[in-house]
């Protein structure tokens, strides 16, 4: 497995994770 491909997948995973966290955070703020 190429290192560049692994790094690319890690970056994609981090971006998706951050977007999910922002979405959950906004939903929690709306409920409060």
N, C-alpha and C positions, 0 to 999 in steps of 0.2 A: 504493500500500500504506500502510495506516495505521500510524503510529508505535507506537500502543498494542499493535497486533497483533504487530508485530515484537518489541517488548519482552517480550510474553507468551511468544513462541516462544523467545526467548533464555533467559528464566527457566526454562521447561520443560526446555530442553536442559541447562542447568546442573544442575538437580535430578537429571535422569536420569544425567548424567555423574558427579555426586557419589555417587549410589547405586551405580553400577557400580564406582567406585574403592573404596568401602567393601567391596563384595562381593569384589573381587579381593584387597584387603588382608587380609580375614579368611581367604580361601582360602590365601594365602601363609603366614599365621601358623600355620594348621593343619598345613601341610606341614612347616614347620620343627620 
